Amino acid sequence: MRTLILLSVFSLAFSLISSAQSMSEDKIKEIEQQRTEFVISFMKLTPEEAQKFKPLYQQYLQDLRKIHQKRKEMRKYLKKKKDSLSEEEAQQIIEQWLKLDERKQALVRKYYTTIFPQAIPHSKLILLPMAERKFKKELLKELKEKDKEENHSH
């Protein structure tokens, strides 16, 4: 049963990613939903734990996405201006980047130390980073395979 859930999670996530270069908000949310289901399954949460954890985790992903979006905007700006940045502008960008890193660390710390433990025990919470890495690894593996298939079919 768990294998079937994982396979369906991956196939939906992969089809969503491959269907669009720049994903819509709905598609991103759908992939985050699949990620959430994968994480819940990987950590073997009880139905009660999953019910409490799921909205917290989805809010966490949304909060992280806001930080990642700001980084993406900074990268776009830097790509455009890289050859014409003054020292002062470069210094400001570095400071902004470091502040975003600090915000991300503070966010992760808050969720791991105060928010997630309200829903699940630490003995399961410790598995979250592993679950997230596994999801990303499987997602990348599937994307590479799909890319190979598309390149061989042309």
Residue pairs with C-beta under 8 A, 6 or more apart in sequence:
2 41
5 37
5 41
6 38
6 41
9 34
9 37
9 38
9 41
10 34
10 38
10 138
10 139
10 142
12 30
12 34
13 30
13 31
13 34
13 35
13 139
13 142
14 139
14 142
14 143
14 146
16 23
16 27
16 30
16 31
17 23
17 27
17 31
17 139
17 143
18 143
18 146
19 27
20 27
23 31
28 65
32 58
32 61
32 62
32 65
33 58
35 61
35 132
35 135
36 54
36 57
36 58
36 61
38 131
38 134
38 135
39 57
39 128
39 131
39 132
39 135
40 50
40 53
40 54
42 127
42 130
42 131
42 134
42 135
43 120
43 124
43 125
43 127
43 128
43 131
44 124
45 53
45 120
45 124
49 119
49 120
49 124
52 118
52 119
52 120
53 116
53 119
53 120
56 111
56 115
56 116
56 118
56 119
57 116
60 107
60 111
60 115
60 116
63 107
64 104
64 107
67 100
67 103
67 104
67 107
70 100
71 97
71 100
74 93
74 96
74 97
74 100
77 93
78 85
78 93
81 89
85 93
112 125
112 128
116 125
116 128
117 125
